[in-house]
Amino acid sequence: MQPTIWLKNNNDEIWDLRPKLILPDRYAAFITDLQGTGFKTKKTYSRINNDFVQTKDEPQQVDITGTMLFVSPAQMHRFSSFVGDYGNALRLYYDPNGKIDPLSQIDRPWYKQVHITQMDSGEQTDVGLFKCKVKFTPLCAMWRRDRVIASTVTTPIGQPHVYSYVYPYFYQSERKLYLDILNEGEKIGCRIEIKNKKSTALQKLEWVRNSGKTRQYAKWLNGIGLASGRTLVVDSTPNSQESTVRYGNSSDDVQDYQEPNPQYINFVELLPGNNQIIFNLGDIDGVDITVSYVEQERLL
């Protein structure tokens, strides 16, 4: 089956690069001779006696090239208008199975942020089409796919025990939230947002990420006092790492409120395969939790 490939500009307009028909009034132009959708990596090794051990794996930037076919010079100008300033980054989407409709609002296709770094003038072919060689230079080494998992439901673990004595003792179960995440790409950071919607400040903030035999723990000191309407944002994505509390248009850095214990790394990551994040919320309901991340894959 023929892969589907398309571009999306900053206005969320779509230019189909594998249309069924090439028509002058459509945002579409067929691309042929497609090259560069795979990957290239640079590995570094250290020698130990007669063996070599990999010490570094650096995926490389690979240009994606092809030839675009236009109906007329007017459609070529239409494409230039679609791109706008050629310094703008576009999203180049690619589905090797050819099953995703570019207009779909449900599917999650893989993409790369790209710049157009070469666009030749059109040369007319024997069948009246105009062909232009094009080069897309990616701003990331791997294919990416956005994912968001959100929940507002807490799950009680065990049952509360209430003893009807005169003194006011109340033994209550903990509240935990389990989020199961399937990461179909490579190891990646994630963004965790915890919003308190209750009138009481949220004091207990703990979570653990399980993946097979591997665990990572996060814990925040009670002094953080996540008040009503405030959101704790902990992002372990390397190029956007942060730990802040947001309220309205303001935010406070809360790095100092992380548990000072090497067991708690706080900036947890998602490993390839099945991951489970367990949030310990104490006994306070009314909390919204969102986990978002960008899957990354070298070869589709």
Disulfide bonds with the S-S distance in Angstrom:
none
